[in-house]
Amino acid sequence: MAHHRLAAAALVVLFALPLGACADGAGDSDGATAGGATLLAEVAGYREWARAPGDFAAPLNPSSGPHGSFVDIYINDVVEQALLAEPDTLDAWPVGSIIVKDGWEDDEGTLRFVALMEKTEDGWYWEEYADDDLESPLYAGTPSACVICHAEGSDSVRAFALP
């Protein structure tokens, strides 16, 4: 009898947890990119990238957003080149654009979140990680929490605008 209760409990956990994740807007992807790795794993050296334009040149920028009290934002070479090459005509971020935001809890550099977004042929793909698990995204794909918030941005980018 105890085995049946244990098996029933395991089934509840197995099926209820994924439903809970969908209900809170966790997204419609399993967190893996087309190659099977997470986007964060693919861009492991992102802290060597250029910093986002505007007020983001210095580290630990104060923030009132959901990713942390302080942020550092990095852009890949696709974004950087688009900003340099098309400053007067750029009306959307090109496919291949990747933006990574480190969200810090405090000005001492206590990591809270790492959030990423990549422009694909199908639109933006998002991932967000908690500081204690940089292996498994909290959000991945097109989670409603990301899509709704970023809809207010310039081609879904809120931290800095298209030129």
Secondary structure, DSSP 8 states (H G I E B T S, - for coil): -HHHHHHHHHHHHHHHHHHHHHHTT--SS-S--TTSS-HHHHTTTGGGSEE-SSTTSSSSEE--STT-SEEEEEE-HHHHHHHHH-TTT--S--TT-EEEEEEESSTT--EEEEEEEEEETTEEEEEEEETTBSSS-SEEES-HHHHHHHTTSBTTB-SS---
